[in-house]
Amino acid sequence: MNEDRFYFRQLLAGRDFATDNQLAVQMVNFVYLIGDRSTGEVVVVDPAYDIGSLLDVVEADGMKLTGALATHYHADHIGGAVFGHEIEGVHELLEKVGVKVHIQRAEQEWVKKSSGLSDTDLALHDSGDIVQVGDIKIELIHTPGHTPGSQCFLVNGHLVSGDTLFLDGCGRTDLPGADPEQMYESLNNRLSKVPDDCVLFPGHRYSFPSSSTMGVTRETNFVFRPKSKEQWLMMFGVN
């Protein structure tokens, strides 16, 4: 791939946009823009909190939004109600731009309930599907565990992981739709195809660095210490 074509931005809610939103400051969500500079096409990953500001970033960079990717259904990633607050998200995005929201098939009903979107707003996918943005190919990896249809995005040596994997820790497995056994499988089997030199970009800034290689993450992240599923469930399974 021509590196000059690849467009990638990591935006921190409460710092890079939605700066006056105290919930955004508290939740420290990342939003990502992935695109092709040559064609000007871009998709947004997990748009939430301040849709207008995110679209302003896209416009200022001379890009055109052609789609949205959702890592999972939780309101801090795609909008909806949380902690008694209403968060802007994909519903408001689609009111402004006529694009599809790309999700895993297993997440369909959860996303509809959380966001208020309809079936016609969604593009349903299976693991291994490719979403193409200009000449940029984004592979969708189904990684259930945090939610039934959680997914990660592998593109040009970057892994955007949502709440499946952080630099330290992984997504909670005690929430509705979560499954500790599936999380183990996702971390140790489904993501095993991702090489060590790939750079991990998580869904939240829960550690001081904003990214790290998968190799370093596998060496330092405590979720990879157990040597078997049984050990993992003893440490991280929900009692």
Order of alpha helices (4+ residues) and beta strands (2+ residues): beta-alpha-beta-beta-alpha-beta-alpha-beta-beta-alpha-beta-alpha-beta-beta-beta-beta-beta-alpha-beta-beta-alpha-alpha
